[in-house]
């Protein structure tokens, strides 16, 4: 397998799949040249995000299918775009190929990435391929958003209701199952946890809908755990935060119980759930939550409030206490 042969095979996957992408196609030049070209919208802002993922750190090449590795890697980037209230437009992929990698495995990897991109109306427009000691992916996604709909993490205000777009901790439970195959849980909970880790859902539709509301102030994705990410949002907004309720996924409850772990810790510190954290004007929350459930068939879950005084706190049965974030740290 030469580089040119692999690029040609990848191009065939992407171009065939791209014919099925609905909506506008701003890509003027895709895979095959020195760079990609696209026509950005004059009425929108462009947003861009990059994630690097390495075998053994962010995924397990020996225990996961190539398709799911590709899916998971692209979904992580799409979640960042969702957090800005944007729609993804195009992606580029820098691929580090491990010595043992086979062509079929690499093409399946791209099929996984392309499936996520296509599902959100985006296209893989190019990238790079190189040899590497371990499989590595560096994905860049470009999105577009109306200026009035751009949502940032520094726009929260004291007394805002903090909510998440779904329960947390299932991805951490899936990771635990991959690490320890001896954990015994019900099959439906096992499948739910593994699905949350291997094929997470980026909340792009939910993010764009929430960003269109003037009652939504700040937004970010929950990739490093609720405690760590809410702490970041609060600090960026010049506020503190009080967590009053931790919405734990049923799969996290089941796996943590079987593993002798704390399910709430999975939700607070596990990370990679890729739900969205939003802050909402307090008087508007109930109405917005009703509309959200009607639109998406899922509940917008309140977890607490932003506070005037800095710091992160959590409410316990015995009262409130300071909470030290212990989520994912990329340099730890």
LINRA-V966337 format. One record per pair of residues at least 4 apart in sequence whose C-alpha atoms are under 8 Angstrom apart, sorted by the first residue. I is the first residue (numbers start at 1). GAP is how many residues later the second one is. D is the distance in whole Angstrom. If there is no record, write none. Layout:
i: <I;I>
gap: <GAP;GAP>
d: <D;D>
This chain:
i: <1;1;1;2;3;3;4;5;6;6;7;7;8;9;9;10;10;10;11;11;11;12;13;13;13;13;14;14;14;14;14;15;16;17;17;17;18;18;20;21;21;21;21;21;22;23;26;26;26;26;27;27;27;27;27;27;28;28;28;28;29;29;29;29;29;29;30;30;30;30;30;30;31;31;31;31;31;31;32;35;36;36;40;40;40;41;41;43;43;44;44;44;44;45;45;45;45;46;46;46;46;47;47;47;47;47;47;47;48;48;48;48;48;49;49;49;49;49;49;50;50;50;50;50;51;51;51;51;51;52;52;52;52;53;53;53;53;53;53;53;54;54;54;54;54;54;55;55;55;55;55;55;56;56;59;59;60;61;61;61;61;63;64;64;64;65;66;66;66;66;66;66;67;67;67;67;67;67;67;68;68;68;68;68;69;69;69;69;70;70;70;70;70;70;70;71;71;71;71;71;71;71;71;71;72;72;72;72;72;72;73;73;73;73;74;74;74;74;74;75;75;75;75;75;75;75;76;76;76;76;76;77;77;77;77;78;78;78;78;78;79;79;79;79;79;79;79;80;80;80;81;81;81;81;81;81;81;81;82;82;82;82;82;82;82;82;82;82;83;83;83;83;83;83;83;83;84;84;84;84;84;84;84;84;85;85;85;85;85;85;85;85;85;85;85;86;86;86;86;86;86;86;86;86;87;87;87;87;87;87;88;88;88;88;88;88;88;89;89;89;89;89;89;89;90;90;90;90;90;90;90;90;91;91;91;91;91;91;91;91;91;91;92;92;92;92;92;92;92;93;93;93;93;93;93;93;93;94;94;94;94;94;94;94;95;95;95;95;95;95;95;95;96;96;96;96;96;96;96;96;97;97;97;97;97;97;97;97;97;98;98;98;98;98;98;99;99;99;99;101;101;102;103;104;105;106;107;108;109;110;111;112;113;114;114;114;115;116;117;117;117;117;118;118;120;132;145;145;146;148;149;149;149;149;150;151;151;151;151;151;152;152;152;152;153;153;153;153;153;153;153;153;154;154;154;154;154;154;154;155;155;155;155;156;156;156;156;156;156;156;156;156;157;157;157;157;157;157;158;158;158;158;158;158;159;159;159;159;159;159;160;160;160;160;160;160;161;161;161;161;161;161;161;161;161;161;162;162;162;162;162;162;162;162;162;163;163;163;163;163;163;163;163;163;164;164;164;164;164;164;164;164;165;165;165;165;165;165;165;165;166;166;166;166;166;166;166;167;167;167;167;167;168;168;168;168;168;168;168;168;168;169;169;169;169;169;169;169;169;169;169;169;169;169;169;170;170;170;170;170;170;170;170;170;170;170;170;170;171;171;171;171;171;171;171;171;171;171;171;171;172;172;172;172;172;172;172;172;172;172;173;173;173;173;173;173;173;173;173;174;174;174;174;174;174;174;174;174;175;175;175;176;176;177;177;177;177;177;177;177;178;183;183;183;184;184;185;185;185;185;185;186;186;187;188;189;189;189;189;189;190;190;190;191;192;192;193;193;193;194;194;195;195;196;196;196;197;197;200;200;201;202;202;203;203;203;203;204;205;206;206;207;207;208;209;210;211;215;215;215;216;216;216;216;217;217;217;217;218;218;218;218;219;219;219;219;219;220;220;220;220;220;221;221;221;221;221;222;222;222;222;222;222;222;222;222;223;223;223;223;223;223;224;224;224;224;224;224;224;224;224;225;225;225;225;225;225;225;225;225;225;226;226;226;226;226;226;227;227;227;227;227;227;227;227;227;228;228;228;228;228;228;228;229;230;230;230;231;231;231;231;231;231;232;233;234;234;234;234;234;234;235;235;235;235;238;238;239;239;239;239;239;239;240;240;240;240;240;240;240;241;241;241;241;241;241;241;241;242;242;242;242;242;242;242;242;243;243;243;243;243;243;243;244;244;244;244;244;244;245;245;245;245;246;246;246;246;247;247;247;248;248;248;248;248;249;249;250;251;252;252;252;252;253;253;254;255;255;256;256;256;256;256;257;257;257;262;263;264;265;265;266;266;267;268;268;269;269;269;269;270;270;271;271;279;280;280;281;284;285;286;287;288;289;289;289;290;291;292;292;292;292;292;293;293;293;293;294;311;312;312;312;313;313;313;313;314;314;314;314;315;315;315;316;316>
gap: <4;5;102;4;4;126;4;4;4;97;4;25;4;4;98;4;97;100;4;20;21;4;4;94;97;98;4;97;100;109;110;4;4;4;97;101;100;105;98;97;98;100;101;102;99;98;12;13;14;63;9;10;11;12;63;98;8;9;10;11;4;6;7;8;9;96;5;6;7;94;95;96;4;5;93;94;95;96;94;91;89;90;4;6;104;4;103;103;104;100;101;102;103;99;100;101;102;96;97;98;99;34;37;39;95;96;97;98;33;92;93;94;95;28;31;32;91;92;93;27;88;89;90;91;25;26;87;88;89;84;85;86;87;4;5;6;20;83;84;85;4;5;80;81;82;83;4;5;6;79;80;81;4;5;5;10;4;4;5;8;74;115;4;5;134;4;4;39;40;42;43;46;4;41;42;43;44;45;46;4;41;44;130;131;4;40;43;129;4;38;39;40;41;42;43;4;38;41;42;43;44;45;127;128;4;41;125;126;127;128;4;40;64;66;4;39;42;43;65;4;38;41;124;125;126;127;4;124;126;196;198;4;62;63;64;4;10;63;124;126;4;123;124;125;142;195;196;4;140;141;4;5;6;7;60;61;62;123;4;5;120;121;122;123;124;125;126;139;68;69;121;124;136;137;138;193;61;66;67;68;123;127;135;136;60;64;65;66;119;122;123;124;125;126;127;57;58;59;60;63;64;118;121;122;33;56;57;58;117;121;32;33;34;53;54;55;56;32;33;34;52;53;54;55;27;32;33;34;35;51;52;53;26;31;32;33;34;35;48;49;50;51;32;33;34;35;47;48;49;31;33;34;35;44;45;46;47;33;34;35;36;43;44;45;32;33;34;35;40;41;42;43;33;34;35;36;38;39;40;41;4;32;33;34;35;36;37;38;39;33;34;35;36;37;38;32;33;34;35;4;5;4;4;4;4;4;4;4;4;4;4;4;4;4;9;10;4;4;4;5;6;7;4;5;84;4;4;5;4;64;59;62;63;64;61;4;60;66;67;68;65;66;67;68;65;66;67;79;80;81;83;84;64;79;80;81;82;83;84;62;63;81;82;4;61;62;77;78;81;83;123;150;60;80;81;82;149;150;81;82;147;148;149;150;122;123;146;147;148;149;119;120;121;122;145;146;118;119;120;121;124;141;142;143;144;145;115;116;117;118;140;141;142;143;144;114;115;116;117;137;138;139;140;141;111;112;113;114;136;137;138;139;41;110;111;112;133;134;135;136;81;109;110;132;133;134;135;80;81;82;100;134;79;80;81;84;98;99;100;105;107;4;79;80;82;83;94;95;96;97;98;99;101;102;104;4;22;23;26;27;78;79;80;81;82;96;97;103;4;22;23;24;25;26;29;81;99;100;101;102;4;21;25;80;94;95;98;99;100;101;4;20;21;24;78;79;82;83;93;4;16;18;19;20;21;22;23;24;4;19;22;4;79;4;5;6;13;16;17;78;16;72;75;76;71;74;4;5;69;70;73;4;68;4;4;4;61;62;65;66;4;61;65;4;4;59;4;58;59;4;5;4;5;4;5;77;75;76;73;74;73;72;73;4;71;72;73;4;4;4;90;4;69;4;4;6;5;65;66;69;62;63;64;65;61;62;63;64;15;60;61;62;14;57;58;59;60;9;13;56;57;58;8;53;54;55;56;4;7;49;50;51;52;53;54;55;6;48;49;50;51;52;4;5;45;46;47;48;103;104;105;4;42;43;44;45;46;47;48;102;103;4;41;42;43;45;101;4;41;42;85;96;97;98;99;100;4;40;41;97;98;99;100;4;4;11;47;4;9;10;80;81;94;4;4;4;5;6;7;72;76;4;5;75;76;70;72;67;68;69;70;71;72;66;67;68;69;70;71;72;63;64;65;66;69;70;71;72;62;63;64;65;70;71;72;73;60;61;62;69;70;71;72;59;60;61;70;71;72;57;58;59;70;18;21;22;57;20;54;56;4;5;15;16;19;4;18;4;4;4;11;14;15;4;10;4;4;8;4;5;6;7;10;4;5;6;4;4;4;4;5;4;5;4;57;59;56;57;58;59;57;58;56;57;27;4;5;4;4;4;4;4;4;4;10;11;4;4;4;5;6;7;8;4;5;6;7;4;11;10;11;12;7;8;9;10;6;7;8;9;4;5;6;4;5>
d: <6;7;7;6;6;7;6;6;6;7;6;8;6;7;7;6;6;7;6;6;8;6;6;8;8;7;6;8;7;8;7;7;8;7;7;7;7;6;7;5;8;5;7;8;6;7;5;5;7;8;8;6;4;7;8;7;8;5;5;7;8;8;5;5;7;8;8;5;7;8;4;6;8;7;8;5;5;8;7;7;6;6;8;7;8;8;8;7;8;6;5;5;6;6;5;6;6;7;6;5;7;7;8;8;6;5;6;8;8;7;6;4;6;7;7;7;6;5;7;7;7;6;4;7;8;6;6;6;7;7;6;4;6;7;6;8;7;6;5;6;6;7;7;6;5;6;5;6;6;6;5;6;5;7;8;7;6;7;7;8;8;7;7;7;8;6;6;6;7;6;5;7;6;5;5;7;6;4;7;6;7;6;6;6;6;7;7;7;6;8;5;6;7;5;5;6;8;4;5;8;7;6;8;6;6;8;8;6;5;6;7;7;8;8;6;5;6;7;7;6;8;6;8;7;7;6;7;8;7;8;7;7;7;7;6;6;7;7;6;7;6;5;6;7;6;6;8;7;7;6;7;6;7;6;8;8;6;7;6;7;7;6;4;8;8;5;7;8;7;8;8;6;6;5;5;6;8;6;5;6;7;8;7;7;7;6;6;6;8;5;4;8;7;5;8;6;5;4;8;8;7;7;7;6;8;5;6;6;7;7;7;7;6;7;6;4;7;7;4;6;7;6;5;7;8;5;5;6;6;6;5;7;8;7;6;5;6;7;7;5;4;6;6;6;5;5;6;5;7;8;6;4;6;7;6;5;7;5;4;6;8;6;5;6;8;6;5;6;7;6;5;7;6;5;5;5;7;5;5;6;6;7;6;5;5;8;7;5;7;6;5;5;5;5;8;7;7;7;8;7;7;6;6;6;6;6;6;6;7;6;6;7;6;6;7;7;6;7;6;5;6;7;5;6;7;7;6;6;6;8;8;5;5;8;7;8;6;7;6;6;8;5;6;7;5;5;6;8;5;8;6;7;6;6;7;8;5;4;8;6;5;8;6;7;6;5;8;7;5;8;6;8;8;7;8;7;7;8;6;8;8;5;5;5;8;7;6;5;6;8;6;5;5;5;6;5;5;5;6;5;7;7;8;6;5;7;7;6;5;7;6;6;5;5;7;6;5;6;8;6;5;4;5;7;6;5;5;6;6;5;7;7;8;5;5;7;8;7;5;6;8;6;8;7;7;7;6;5;5;5;8;8;6;5;5;8;8;5;8;6;8;6;6;6;8;5;7;8;8;5;4;7;6;7;7;6;7;5;6;7;8;6;8;6;5;8;8;7;6;6;7;8;5;4;8;8;7;7;6;6;6;8;7;7;6;8;5;7;7;8;6;6;8;8;7;5;6;7;7;6;7;8;4;4;7;7;5;8;6;7;6;6;8;6;8;7;8;8;7;8;8;8;6;6;8;6;7;6;7;6;7;6;8;6;6;6;7;5;7;8;6;7;8;6;6;6;6;6;7;6;8;5;7;5;8;7;7;8;7;7;7;6;7;6;7;7;7;6;6;6;8;6;7;6;7;6;6;6;5;6;7;6;5;7;7;6;6;7;8;6;5;8;8;7;6;4;7;8;7;6;5;7;8;6;6;4;6;6;6;7;7;6;5;5;6;6;7;5;4;6;5;8;6;6;7;7;4;6;5;5;7;6;7;5;4;5;4;7;8;5;7;6;7;5;6;7;8;6;5;6;8;8;8;5;7;7;6;8;7;5;7;5;8;6;6;7;7;6;7;7;8;6;7;6;6;6;5;5;6;7;8;6;7;7;8;8;7;6;6;5;6;5;8;6;5;6;5;4;5;6;7;6;4;5;7;6;5;6;5;5;6;7;6;5;5;7;6;4;7;8;6;5;6;6;5;8;6;5;8;7;5;6;8;7;7;7;6;7;7;7;7;7;7;6;6;6;8;6;6;6;6;7;8;6;5;6;6;8;6;5;6;5;8;6;7;7;7;7;6;6;7;4;8;7;8;7;7;6;4;7;6;7;6;6;8;7;6;6;6;6;6;6;6;6;7;5;6;6;6;8;7;7;7;5;5;5;7;8;7;6;6;7;6;6;4;5;5;6;6;6;6;4;7;6;7>
